[in-house]
Amino acid sequence: MSQLASPSQLRMSLLRWALFVVPTIMLLGFLSGTVSGSGEQNSWFAELVKPEAQPPGWAFGVVWPILYLLMGIAFSMILNARGARLRGIAIALFLVQLALNLYWSPLFFGQHQVTAAFYLLLAIWATAFATTLVFGRIRPVAAWLLVPYLAWLSFAAILNYQIDRLNPDAERLYVPAATSEIGA
């Protein structure tokens, strides 16, 4: 009894993948940013000279969850494409680019390695681009879901590069911890 799955069974399988994958990717992205102290509240980052194109801090809190959502849906579609040629390569590429992505915030915000973070962004972009190409061979819609991510990575690389140029000593910038004095 070897029947193919019905369309409703395939949709349910995709939904099950998405219900696990999307929250997991979003949680990992949130943890990466939170643990590294990313954002405007980071005192080291606040001291850096920013490029004119630097969006307001709240924009990152809006954009990244949307990108992680799209990435999670795209990855779920590939995980659900059992038997598809290149599926294993697509999964591996996605996981590599995701791991690199999750390391960027700790490298930039936590370790203050602005130059290294720029080169890491180039590696993220290259692996995300390769992932998009392979996803497109399996599920074209999954590839299109990654296009906003590629666009944002391109913009992020430009910002990172400009921050590096505007702050040549960023790695050595010391920002003392906030202190409180109790006066008499």
Secondary structure, 3 states (H helix, E strand, C coil): CCCCCCHHHHHHHHHHHHHHHHHHHHHHHHHHHHHCCCCCCCHHHHHCCCCCCCCCHHHHHHHHHHHHHHHHHHHHHHHCCCCCCCHHHHHHHHHHHHHHHHHHHHHHHHCCCHHHHHHHHHHHHHHHHHHHHHHHHHCHHHHHHHHHHHHHHHHHHHHHHHHHHHCCCHHHCCCCCCCCCCCC
